[in-house]
Structures are given as structure tokens and as C-alpha cells.
Amino acid sequence: MGRQHQAAPEAFTTIHAAYAAALERAPLDGDTRRAYDSRVRTFLAWLDASGLDGAPLTDAHDRDFAVRGYKTHMKTVLHRASNTVNAHGWNRA
């Protein structure tokens, strides 16, 4: 039995739809597309629930703050290994 599909939060459906459309046009195999899409939906769900102020999807400072928070969440709450966190592409902050 597979994992449940994490839907993009209502507040981010337009942004996610644009991302998903761009991802469909990218020269990637289906498994890679699904992995990237899943990671983004999970991040957006965390972002929606986090209560962070600012504009983390458009402001560089707010983005870096959100990424640090998400990395911390992945490591301390979800107990993800460092290589898993890095696979999510959050090695910028």
C-alpha cells in the first residue's frame, strides 16, 4: 500500500499548478517528476501550516528563513537523514 497523496494547500493551488505545468514540460522521467512534485507539495503544506510571516516564495530573505525552518523541521520533527534533506534541494540555506 502506497503513501497518501499530499494535496497542495488551497492557499498555494495556483502556484502549485504553474509549477506542475512547468514540470510536465521539463525533460525528466515520470518518477523524477513525481518526486519533485511530491517534495514541493510537502513543502507548501508545511509552509501553509508554519504561520511564517513574509513572502517566502517571492522574497529572498523570507525564502532563506523558510528553508532553514523547513530543514530544521525535516531533521528534528520528521527525523530525516541529512542526505534525504539534501535530496529535497534545501542545501542553499
C-alpha positions as CSV (number, residue, x, y, z in Angstrom):
1,M,0.0,0.0,0.0
2,G,1.5,3.4,-1.1
3,R,1.6,6.7,0.7
4,Q,-1.3,9.1,0.6
5,H,-1.1,11.9,-2.0
6,Q,-0.4,15.2,-0.2
7,A,-2.5,17.8,-1.9
8,A,-1.2,21.4,-2.3
9,P,-2.8,23.7,0.2
10,E,-5.6,25.8,-1.0
11,A,-3.6,29.0,-0.5
12,F,-1.0,27.6,-2.9
13,T,-3.0,25.9,-5.6
14,T,-2.3,28.4,-8.3
15,I,1.4,28.4,-7.6
16,H,1.5,24.7,-7.5
17,A,-0.5,24.4,-10.7
18,A,2.1,26.6,-12.5
19,Y,4.9,24.5,-11.1
20,A,3.3,21.3,-12.1
21,A,2.7,22.6,-15.6
22,A,6.4,23.6,-15.9
23,L,7.5,20.3,-14.5
24,E,5.5,18.5,-17.2
25,R,7.4,20.3,-19.9
26,A,10.8,19.6,-18.3
27,P,12.9,16.8,-19.9
28,L,12.6,14.5,-16.9
29,D,11.3,11.0,-16.5
30,G,8.0,10.3,-14.8
31,D,9.5,9.1,-11.5
32,T,11.6,12.3,-11.2
33,R,8.6,14.5,-11.9
34,R,6.5,12.7,-9.3
35,A,9.3,13.0,-6.7
36,Y,9.8,16.7,-7.4
37,D,6.1,17.4,-7.3
38,S,5.7,15.5,-4.1
39,R,8.5,17.4,-2.4
40,V,7.1,20.7,-3.4
41,R,3.6,19.8,-2.3
42,T,5.0,18.7,1.1
43,F,7.0,21.9,1.5
44,L,3.9,24.0,0.6
45,A,1.8,22.1,3.1
46,W,4.5,22.8,5.8
47,L,4.7,26.4,4.7
48,D,0.9,26.8,4.9
49,A,0.9,25.3,8.5
50,S,4.0,27.1,9.7
51,G,2.4,30.5,10.2
52,L,5.6,32.3,8.9
53,D,5.2,35.9,8.0
54,G,6.6,37.5,4.9
55,A,6.7,36.3,1.3
56,P,8.9,33.2,1.2
57,L,8.0,32.4,-2.4
58,T,9.0,35.8,-3.7
59,D,11.4,37.4,-1.2
60,A,15.0,36.1,-1.0
61,H,15.4,36.8,2.8
62,D,12.0,35.3,3.6
63,R,12.8,32.3,1.4
64,D,16.1,31.6,3.2
65,F,14.3,31.9,6.6
66,A,11.6,29.5,5.5
67,V,14.1,27.0,4.0
68,R,16.1,26.9,7.3
69,G,12.9,26.3,9.2
70,Y,11.8,23.5,6.9
71,K,15.2,21.9,7.1
72,T,15.0,22.0,10.8
73,H,11.5,20.5,10.7
74,M,12.6,17.7,8.5
75,K,15.6,16.9,10.7
76,T,14.1,17.3,14.2
77,V,10.4,16.5,13.7
78,L,10.4,14.1,10.8
79,H,13.8,12.7,11.7
80,R,15.0,12.7,8.1
81,A,18.6,12.0,7.4
82,S,20.9,14.7,6.1
83,N,21.1,13.1,2.7
84,T,17.3,13.0,2.5
85,V,17.1,16.7,3.4
86,N,19.7,17.5,0.7
87,A,17.8,15.4,-1.8
88,H,14.9,17.8,-1.3
89,G,17.2,20.6,-2.7
90,W,17.3,22.5,0.6
91,N,21.1,22.8,0.7
92,R,21.0,26.6,0.0
93,A,20.4,27.8,3.5
